[in-house]
Amino acid sequence: MPRPRSLTQEQLASAALAVIDRDALAGLSMRAVAQELGMSTMGLYRYVDDREELERLVVELVLSAVDTEPPDRDASWRERIEVMARRLRDTVGAHPAVVPLTITHRHRSLGVLRWSETVLGVLTEAGIEGERRVVALRGLLSYVIGAIQLEHLGSLSGPGTVAISQLPPADFPHMAETARHARNVGPDQEFLGGLAMLLDGLGA
């Protein structure tokens, strides 16, 4: 008879997330998670089939922590969307190495489905419906996920920006000048400024 299960999915996901937070996404493996749990690699296969299943559990663990309650209805639709975008950014941004996994596994996550449902409700109340609402939701998701990646994996204060600012002005005048200005732009200014431009485009 099979041995009874003694680990929950949350415990498995927490162990996998600990590996990712410590060793980045490249460090995630069945062996690494098994070591984190103090068990054999073969023992871990009693609970999950492969690394892909671990990835799905991690994504659900992270995204389930996003607050999906509708924001204050007295606020404007733009303010409510900003609240939802901030919630997603803050929660996922606490584990930036997980961001690529959210792109791959978001469709299976109840957390992101609930977040999207709340955002769609706000957009609907703002008069954004049909195909425009489809594009609006996809645009918001793409922006927030992309912004998190840029903030944590390629920030404006990082060496990449410095290198671009030192490009020959004769060859890259706009890139070099923009990079020099970029060094003075903080993460919140970058995120909220870009979000404001996106919401301006919706024009509800």
C-alpha positions as CSV (number, residue, x, y, z in Angstrom):
1,M,0.0,0.0,0.0
2,P,1.2,3.6,-0.7
3,R,2.5,5.5,2.2
4,P,0.2,8.3,3.4
5,R,0.9,11.8,2.3
6,S,2.4,14.0,5.0
7,L,3.2,17.2,3.1
8,T,0.6,19.8,1.9
9,Q,0.8,21.6,-1.5
10,E,1.5,24.8,0.4
11,Q,4.5,23.3,2.1
12,L,5.8,22.0,-1.2
13,A,5.3,25.4,-2.8
14,S,6.9,27.2,0.1
15,A,10.0,25.0,-0.2
16,A,10.2,25.6,-3.9
17,L,9.8,29.3,-3.5
18,A,12.5,29.3,-0.9
19,V,14.8,27.7,-3.4
20,I,13.9,30.3,-6.1
21,D,14.3,33.2,-3.7
22,R,17.8,32.0,-2.7
23,D,19.2,30.5,-5.9
24,A,17.0,32.2,-8.6
25,L,14.8,30.4,-11.1
26,A,17.7,28.4,-12.5
27,G,18.3,26.8,-9.2
28,L,14.8,25.2,-9.1
29,S,15.0,21.4,-9.4
30,M,13.4,18.4,-7.9
31,R,16.6,17.7,-6.1
32,A,17.0,21.2,-4.7
33,V,13.4,21.2,-3.4
34,A,13.8,17.7,-1.9
35,Q,16.9,18.9,0.0
36,E,15.0,22.0,1.2
37,L,12.4,19.6,2.6
38,G,14.9,17.2,4.1
39,M,13.8,14.3,2.0
40,S,15.1,12.2,-0.9
41,T,14.5,13.3,-4.5
42,M,12.6,10.1,-5.2
43,G,10.4,10.8,-2.1
44,L,9.4,14.1,-3.6
45,Y,8.0,12.3,-6.6
46,R,5.3,11.0,-4.3
47,Y,3.8,14.5,-4.2
48,V,4.6,16.1,-7.6
49,D,5.2,14.7,-11.1
50,D,7.9,17.1,-12.2
51,R,9.4,20.6,-12.0
52,E,6.5,22.0,-14.1
53,E,4.1,21.0,-11.3
54,L,6.4,22.7,-8.8
55,E,6.3,25.8,-10.9
56,R,2.5,25.9,-10.9
57,L,2.4,25.5,-7.2
58,V,4.8,28.3,-6.7
59,V,2.8,30.6,-8.9
60,E,-0.4,29.8,-7.1
61,L,1.3,30.4,-3.7
62,V,2.6,33.8,-4.7
63,L,-0.5,35.0,-6.6
64,S,-3.0,33.8,-4.0
65,A,-1.5,36.4,-1.7
66,V,-2.7,39.3,-4.0
67,D,-5.5,41.2,-2.4
68,T,-8.4,40.9,-5.0
69,E,-11.1,42.7,-3.0
70,P,-12.7,45.5,-5.1
71,P,-11.2,48.9,-4.1
72,D,-13.2,51.7,-2.7
73,R,-16.2,52.3,-5.0
74,D,-16.1,56.0,-4.2
75,A,-12.7,56.3,-5.9
76,S,-12.4,57.0,-9.6
77,W,-12.0,54.0,-12.0
78,R,-8.4,55.1,-12.6
79,E,-7.6,55.2,-8.9
80,R,-9.2,51.7,-8.5
81,I,-7.1,50.3,-11.4
82,E,-4.0,51.8,-9.9
83,V,-4.8,50.1,-6.5
84,M,-5.1,46.8,-8.3
85,A,-1.9,47.3,-10.2
86,R,0.0,48.2,-7.1
87,R,-1.3,45.1,-5.3
88,L,-0.1,42.8,-8.0
89,R,3.3,44.7,-8.3
90,D,3.9,44.6,-4.5
91,T,3.0,40.9,-4.1
92,V,4.9,39.5,-7.1
93,G,7.7,42.0,-6.7
94,A,8.5,40.5,-3.3
95,H,9.7,37.4,-5.4
96,P,10.9,38.9,-8.6
97,A,12.6,35.6,-9.8
98,V,9.1,34.1,-10.0
99,V,7.9,36.7,-12.6
100,P,8.7,34.5,-15.7
101,L,6.7,31.7,-14.2
102,T,3.6,33.9,-13.8
103,I,3.7,34.5,-17.6
104,T,3.7,30.7,-18.3
105,H,1.3,29.5,-15.6
106,R,-1.0,32.5,-14.9
107,H,-4.0,30.9,-16.7
108,R,-4.1,28.1,-14.1
109,S,-3.8,30.5,-11.2
110,L,-7.0,31.3,-9.2
111,G,-5.1,34.2,-7.8
112,V,-4.6,36.0,-11.1
113,L,-8.1,34.9,-12.3
114,R,-9.6,36.7,-9.2
115,W,-7.4,39.7,-9.8
116,S,-8.5,39.9,-13.4
117,E,-12.1,39.5,-12.5
118,T,-11.9,42.5,-10.2
119,V,-10.1,44.6,-12.8
120,L,-12.7,43.6,-15.4
121,G,-15.4,44.7,-13.1
122,V,-13.8,48.2,-12.7
123,L,-13.3,48.5,-16.4
124,T,-16.9,47.5,-17.1
125,E,-18.2,50.1,-14.7
126,A,-16.0,52.6,-16.5
127,G,-17.8,51.8,-19.8
128,I,-15.0,49.7,-21.3
129,E,-16.6,46.6,-22.8
130,G,-16.3,44.1,-25.6
131,E,-13.0,43.9,-27.5
132,R,-11.7,47.1,-25.9
133,R,-12.0,45.4,-22.5
134,V,-10.1,42.4,-23.7
135,V,-7.2,44.6,-24.9
136,A,-7.4,46.7,-21.8
137,L,-7.0,43.7,-19.5
138,R,-4.2,42.2,-21.6
139,G,-2.5,45.5,-21.7
140,L,-2.6,46.0,-17.9
141,L,-1.4,42.5,-17.2
142,S,1.4,42.9,-19.8
143,Y,2.4,46.2,-18.3
144,V,2.5,45.2,-14.7
145,I,4.4,41.9,-15.3
146,G,6.8,43.6,-17.7
147,A,7.3,46.5,-15.2
148,I,8.1,44.2,-12.4
149,Q,10.8,42.4,-14.5
150,L,12.4,45.7,-15.5
151,E,12.3,47.0,-12.0
152,H,14.0,44.0,-10.4
153,L,16.0,42.5,-13.3
154,G,17.1,45.7,-15.2
155,S,16.5,48.7,-13.0
156,L,17.2,52.2,-14.2
157,S,19.8,52.6,-11.5
158,G,21.7,49.5,-12.6
159,P,24.9,49.2,-14.6
160,G,23.0,48.8,-17.9
161,T,21.7,52.3,-17.7
162,V,25.1,53.7,-16.9
163,A,26.6,51.8,-19.9
164,I,23.9,53.2,-22.2
165,S,24.5,56.8,-20.9
166,Q,28.2,56.4,-22.0
167,L,27.4,55.5,-25.6
168,P,28.8,57.8,-28.3
169,P,26.4,60.7,-28.7
170,A,27.1,60.8,-32.4
171,D,25.8,57.3,-32.9
172,F,23.1,57.1,-30.2
173,P,22.1,60.7,-29.3
174,H,18.6,59.8,-28.0
175,M,19.6,56.6,-26.1
176,A,22.5,58.3,-24.4
177,E,20.5,61.4,-23.3
178,T,17.5,59.3,-22.2
179,A,19.8,57.1,-20.1
180,R,21.3,60.1,-18.4
181,H,17.8,61.3,-17.4
182,A,16.8,57.7,-16.4
183,R,19.2,57.6,-13.6
184,N,17.1,60.2,-11.7
185,V,13.8,58.2,-12.2
186,G,12.8,56.2,-9.1
187,P,10.9,52.9,-9.3
188,D,7.6,54.3,-8.2
189,Q,7.9,57.2,-10.7
190,E,8.7,54.8,-13.4
191,F,5.8,52.3,-12.6
192,L,3.1,54.9,-11.9
193,G,4.1,57.1,-14.8
194,G,3.9,54.3,-17.2
195,L,0.6,53.1,-15.8
196,A,-0.8,56.6,-16.1
197,M,0.1,56.8,-19.8
198,L,-1.6,53.4,-20.3
199,L,-4.7,54.5,-18.5
200,D,-4.7,57.8,-20.5
201,G,-4.9,55.6,-23.7
202,L,-8.0,53.8,-22.4
203,G,-9.8,57.1,-22.2
204,A,-12.9,55.7,-20.4
